[in-house]
Amino acid sequence: MFNSKHLVYMCLFFISIAIQAAPQKPFTAIAAHPDGELILLPSPDSTVIKGMPIMAFRGLPVFGRNTLKLTSAVYSKQELNQLNRNAARIHSVLMKIKLATIKPNVARLKNNFKGGSAFTVTKGSKYYLEHPEHTEEDRIWYILITQLAAASLTEQSYAQYMCKDKQPCANFNPKDQSRTPIGTWGGRQATQFEARRAFASFMDQELDKYLAWAKQLSAEPEIYFVGNINLPSYDFNKGGFMIMPPRGSGGSLATKIVTPRKHSFVKVNEAEAEKIVGRAQGKQLFYVYKAKLSPPAKPFNTQQLVFDQTITSDVIEVFIGSELQDKLFDIPL
């Protein structure tokens, strides 16, 4: 017989459903701009971690300048922009973890966590004052782990680890996941004890999923680097353009080129050069080249994780526009 007690249980049931995080929208509903290309970076656990659409070029992932434009009938423009920014960050952090010559010392990170920004988590710590050899290493791992979690956790998991109010997460703001620095363990209003518990819980429950995710990336990553380039003035005496190829690529993944070239001269006659200058006038130019990433020659860099890249392209291609469709010329290597 239906009574007031049943009504209470029914109300509690529907309330519990209502306050749960909305299910993750399918990434099959996302496509690249008609002139773009993307690769889906699948989640190792879709209940905790979001899969990410990353920029691709000729079937390979892209690092450097992210020019990908996404379209979707399901996601809003704001959501797509957030996904795009987060995807580049997540991919680069996973690559850093993949190629890192040091692994995170989980016990040490948990034991010495004191809350606050990941960028200052080692400051003022008695342990790190007594063990300076671990300070920079742990600081970088705090930053990488925090950035990765904040940018990739589903809304429900973000509420669990990075919001003080659990269900629903009253403080949750999707914009938080695309800011730098990003992520506050336990939430913005968390005490140092709550922050410490949230961080420890994440390290125990989720970190291995991320480490396994990084391992799934290609063993010898071959990628395309994309960046901006300026067209220099035409050299009438030599009959061409003197181009300075990139020495390295910053952006989402810091690297250094191990096959450097001081400069390259692109031989072009005056008539062709005038056409090139006319086509490029007032437009953004982008360079593209293929390279293989490898662990750094030095085991650890005290400023940032920097990886070696060996250029495998015969040329550096220069395109007009972020679509990377309208080629201007090639820079010989």
C-alpha positions as CSV (number, residue, x, y, z in Angstrom):
1,M,0.0,0.0,0.0
2,F,1.4,3.4,-1.0
3,N,1.9,5.7,2.0
4,S,3.8,8.8,3.0
5,K,6.9,6.7,3.7
6,H,7.0,5.5,0.1
7,L,6.6,9.1,-1.1
8,V,9.6,10.2,0.9
9,Y,11.7,7.4,-0.6
10,M,10.6,8.3,-4.1
11,C,11.5,11.9,-3.5
12,L,14.9,11.0,-2.2
13,F,15.4,8.7,-5.2
14,F,14.6,11.4,-7.7
15,I,16.6,14.0,-5.9
16,S,19.6,11.7,-5.9
17,I,19.3,11.3,-9.6
18,A,18.9,15.0,-10.2
19,I,22.1,16.0,-8.3
20,Q,24.3,13.5,-10.0
21,A,26.6,14.9,-12.6
22,A,25.3,14.9,-16.1
23,P,26.6,12.0,-18.3
24,Q,29.5,12.8,-20.5
25,K,28.5,13.9,-24.0
26,P,29.7,11.5,-26.7
27,F,32.9,12.6,-28.4
28,T,31.5,11.0,-31.6
29,A,29.4,14.2,-31.7
30,I,32.5,16.3,-32.3
31,A,34.1,16.9,-35.7
32,A,36.9,19.0,-37.0
33,H,36.3,22.0,-39.2
34,P,35.9,20.8,-42.8
35,D,39.5,21.8,-43.5
36,G,40.8,20.3,-40.2
37,E,41.7,16.9,-38.8
38,L,41.5,15.4,-35.3
39,I,42.4,12.2,-33.5
40,L,40.4,11.0,-30.5
41,L,42.5,10.4,-27.4
42,P,40.3,7.7,-25.7
43,S,39.8,7.8,-22.0
44,P,41.2,4.9,-19.9
45,D,38.1,5.2,-17.6
46,S,35.3,7.2,-19.0
47,T,33.6,7.4,-15.6
48,V,36.5,9.4,-14.2
49,I,38.5,10.8,-17.2
50,K,37.3,12.5,-20.3
51,G,38.5,11.5,-23.7
52,M,39.9,14.3,-25.7
53,P,39.9,15.3,-29.4
54,I,43.4,16.4,-30.4
55,M,44.6,18.2,-33.5
56,A,46.1,16.1,-36.2
57,F,47.9,16.6,-39.5
58,R,48.2,13.9,-42.1
59,G,47.2,11.3,-39.6
60,L,49.7,12.3,-36.9
61,P,49.1,14.4,-33.7
62,V,50.2,18.0,-33.7
63,F,52.2,19.9,-31.0
64,G,53.0,23.5,-30.9
65,R,50.4,25.9,-32.2
66,N,46.9,24.5,-31.9
67,T,44.9,25.7,-34.9
68,L,42.2,23.1,-34.7
69,K,38.6,24.3,-35.0
70,L,35.9,22.0,-33.7
71,T,32.2,21.8,-34.7
72,S,29.3,19.9,-33.0
73,A,25.6,19.9,-32.9
74,V,25.7,18.7,-29.3
75,Y,28.4,20.8,-27.7
76,S,28.2,24.6,-27.3
77,K,30.9,26.8,-28.7
78,Q,32.2,27.5,-25.2
79,E,32.4,23.7,-24.4
80,L,34.3,23.1,-27.7
81,N,36.8,25.9,-27.0
82,Q,37.4,24.5,-23.5
83,L,37.8,20.9,-24.9
84,N,40.2,22.2,-27.5
85,R,42.4,24.0,-25.0
86,N,42.3,21.2,-22.5
87,A,43.0,18.5,-25.1
88,A,46.3,20.2,-26.1
89,R,47.3,20.5,-22.4
90,I,46.4,16.9,-21.6
91,H,48.2,15.5,-24.6
92,S,51.3,17.5,-23.8
93,V,51.3,16.5,-20.1
94,L,50.8,12.8,-21.1
95,M,53.7,13.0,-23.5
96,K,55.9,14.6,-20.7
97,I,55.0,11.7,-18.5
98,K,55.6,9.2,-21.3
99,L,59.1,10.5,-22.0
100,A,60.1,11.6,-18.5
101,T,63.3,9.9,-17.3
102,I,62.1,10.2,-13.7
103,K,58.9,8.8,-12.3
104,P,56.8,10.4,-9.6
105,N,57.6,9.4,-6.0
106,V,54.0,8.9,-4.9
107,A,54.8,8.3,-1.2
108,R,57.0,11.4,-1.0
109,L,54.4,13.5,-2.9
110,K,51.6,12.5,-0.6
111,N,53.6,12.7,2.6
112,N,54.8,16.2,1.9
113,F,51.7,17.7,0.4
114,K,50.6,20.8,2.4
115,G,47.9,22.3,0.1
116,G,47.8,25.5,-1.8
117,S,48.8,26.1,-5.4
118,A,50.8,23.3,-7.1
119,F,53.2,26.0,-8.2
120,T,54.2,26.8,-4.6
121,V,53.5,23.5,-2.9
122,T,57.2,22.9,-2.0
123,K,57.8,26.4,-0.7
124,G,58.3,26.7,3.1
125,S,58.3,23.0,3.6
126,K,60.8,21.7,6.2
127,Y,61.3,18.5,4.2
128,Y,62.3,20.3,1.0
129,L,64.5,22.7,2.9
130,E,66.3,19.6,4.2
131,H,66.2,17.7,0.9
132,P,66.7,20.4,-1.8
133,E,67.6,17.6,-4.3
134,H,63.9,16.6,-4.4
135,T,62.4,20.1,-4.5
136,E,62.3,20.8,-8.2
137,E,61.5,17.3,-9.2
138,D,58.5,17.1,-6.8
139,R,57.3,20.6,-7.7
140,I,57.2,19.7,-11.4
141,W,55.3,16.5,-10.7
142,Y,52.8,18.4,-8.5
143,I,52.2,20.7,-11.4
144,L,51.9,18.0,-14.0
145,I,49.5,15.9,-12.0
146,T,47.4,18.8,-11.0
147,Q,47.1,20.2,-14.5
148,L,46.3,16.8,-15.9
149,A,43.6,16.1,-13.3
150,A,42.0,19.6,-13.5
151,A,41.9,19.5,-17.3
152,S,40.6,15.9,-17.8
153,L,38.4,14.9,-14.9
154,T,34.7,14.4,-15.7
155,E,32.4,16.9,-13.9
156,Q,31.5,14.3,-11.3
157,S,35.2,13.4,-10.6
158,Y,36.2,17.1,-10.6
159,A,33.5,17.6,-8.0
160,Q,35.0,14.7,-5.9
161,Y,38.6,15.9,-6.0
162,M,38.6,19.6,-6.7
163,C,35.4,20.9,-5.1
164,K,34.5,21.2,-1.5
165,D,30.8,20.6,-2.1
166,K,30.5,17.1,-3.5
167,Q,27.0,16.4,-5.0
168,P,26.2,18.7,-6.6
169,C,29.4,20.7,-6.8
170,A,28.1,24.2,-6.2
171,N,31.6,25.7,-6.9
172,F,32.0,23.9,-10.2
173,N,32.7,26.2,-13.2
174,P,33.8,24.6,-16.5
175,K,36.0,27.6,-17.1
176,D,38.1,26.5,-14.2
177,Q,39.3,23.6,-16.3
178,S,40.8,25.8,-19.0
179,R,42.7,28.2,-16.8
180,T,46.4,28.3,-15.8
181,P,47.2,27.7,-13.1
182,I,44.3,25.3,-12.8
183,G,43.0,23.0,-10.2
184,T,42.7,23.3,-6.4
185,W,42.7,20.1,-4.5
186,G,39.6,19.8,-2.3
187,G,38.2,23.0,-3.8
188,R,38.8,26.7,-3.5
189,Q,37.5,26.9,0.1
190,A,39.1,23.7,1.3
191,T,41.2,23.6,4.4
192,Q,44.7,22.2,4.2
193,F,43.4,19.0,5.7
194,E,40.7,18.6,3.1
195,A,43.1,19.5,0.3
196,R,45.6,16.9,1.6
197,R,42.9,14.2,1.8
198,A,41.6,15.0,-1.8
199,F,45.2,14.8,-3.2
200,A,46.0,11.6,-1.4
201,S,42.7,10.0,-2.6
202,F,43.4,11.0,-6.2
203,M,47.0,9.6,-6.0
204,D,45.7,6.3,-4.6
205,Q,42.6,5.9,-6.8
206,E,43.4,7.6,-10.1
207,L,47.1,8.2,-10.8
208,D,47.8,4.7,-12.1
209,K,45.1,5.2,-14.7
210,Y,46.9,8.3,-16.0
211,L,50.3,6.6,-16.0
212,A,48.8,3.8,-18.0
213,W,47.2,6.3,-20.3
214,A,50.6,7.9,-21.0
215,K,52.1,4.5,-21.7
216,Q,49.6,3.9,-24.5
217,L,51.1,6.7,-26.5
218,S,53.5,5.7,-29.3
219,A,56.8,4.3,-28.0
220,E,58.7,6.5,-30.5
221,P,56.3,9.4,-30.9
222,E,56.3,10.8,-34.4
223,I,54.4,14.1,-34.6
224,Y,54.0,17.3,-36.5
225,F,55.1,20.6,-35.1
226,V,53.1,23.7,-36.1
227,G,54.1,27.3,-35.4
228,N,53.9,30.8,-36.7
229,I,56.5,32.2,-39.1
230,N,57.1,35.6,-40.6
231,L,58.0,36.1,-44.3
232,P,61.2,38.1,-44.5
233,S,62.0,40.7,-47.1
234,Y,63.0,39.5,-50.5
235,D,66.8,39.5,-51.1
236,F,67.2,40.9,-54.6
237,N,70.9,40.3,-54.7
238,K,70.7,36.6,-53.9
239,G,67.3,36.1,-55.5
240,G,65.3,34.5,-52.7
241,F,64.2,34.6,-49.0
242,M,66.5,33.9,-46.1
243,I,64.4,31.9,-43.6
244,M,65.3,31.1,-40.0
245,P,63.9,27.6,-39.2
246,P,62.6,27.1,-35.7
247,R,65.3,26.3,-33.1
248,G,62.8,24.6,-30.9
249,S,59.2,24.5,-30.1
250,G,57.6,25.9,-27.0
251,G,53.8,26.1,-26.5
252,S,52.3,23.1,-25.0
253,L,55.4,20.9,-25.2
254,A,58.8,22.3,-24.7
255,T,61.5,20.7,-26.9
256,K,64.9,21.3,-28.4
257,I,65.9,20.3,-31.9
258,V,68.8,18.0,-32.2
259,T,69.2,18.6,-35.9
260,P,69.6,22.4,-35.9
261,R,70.0,24.6,-39.0
262,K,71.2,28.2,-38.7
263,H,69.2,29.3,-41.7
264,S,67.9,28.2,-45.0
265,F,67.8,30.1,-48.3
266,V,64.7,29.6,-50.4
267,K,65.7,30.4,-54.0
268,V,62.8,32.2,-55.8
269,N,62.9,34.4,-58.9
270,E,61.5,37.9,-58.7
271,A,58.3,37.2,-60.5
272,E,57.4,34.2,-58.3
273,A,58.5,36.1,-55.2
274,E,56.1,38.9,-56.0
275,K,53.3,36.4,-56.2
276,I,54.3,34.9,-52.9
277,V,54.4,38.2,-51.2
278,G,51.1,39.2,-52.6
279,R,49.5,35.9,-51.4
280,A,50.9,36.3,-47.9
281,Q,50.2,40.0,-47.5
282,G,48.3,40.6,-44.2
283,K,47.8,36.9,-43.5
284,Q,49.1,34.5,-40.9
285,L,51.8,32.1,-42.0
286,F,52.4,28.7,-40.3
287,Y,55.3,26.3,-40.6
288,V,54.9,22.5,-40.4
289,Y,57.5,19.8,-40.1
290,K,57.5,16.2,-38.9
291,A,59.7,15.1,-36.0
292,K,60.4,12.2,-33.6
293,L,60.4,12.9,-29.9
294,S,62.8,11.2,-27.5
295,P,63.8,11.5,-23.9
296,P,66.2,14.4,-23.1
297,A,69.9,13.8,-23.3
298,K,70.1,15.1,-19.7
299,P,68.1,13.1,-17.2
300,F,66.4,16.1,-15.7
301,N,66.1,19.8,-16.4
302,T,65.7,22.0,-13.3
303,Q,63.5,24.6,-15.2
304,Q,61.2,22.4,-17.2
305,L,60.8,19.1,-18.9
306,V,62.5,19.5,-22.3
307,F,62.6,16.8,-24.9
308,D,64.8,16.1,-27.9
309,Q,63.2,16.2,-31.3
310,T,64.8,14.9,-34.5
311,I,63.3,16.4,-37.6
312,T,62.3,13.6,-40.1
313,S,60.9,15.9,-42.8
314,D,63.0,16.8,-45.8
315,V,61.5,20.2,-45.8
316,I,59.7,22.6,-43.6
317,E,56.4,23.5,-45.2
318,V,54.9,27.0,-45.0
319,F,51.2,27.5,-45.2
320,I,48.8,30.4,-45.4
321,G,46.2,30.3,-42.8
322,S,45.5,28.0,-39.8
323,E,43.7,25.4,-41.9
324,L,47.2,24.3,-43.3
325,Q,45.7,23.8,-46.7
326,D,47.2,26.6,-48.8
327,K,50.9,25.9,-49.2
328,L,53.1,28.9,-49.9
329,F,56.5,27.2,-50.3
330,D,58.9,24.7,-48.8
331,I,62.0,25.5,-46.8
332,P,64.8,23.0,-47.7
333,L,66.6,21.2,-44.9
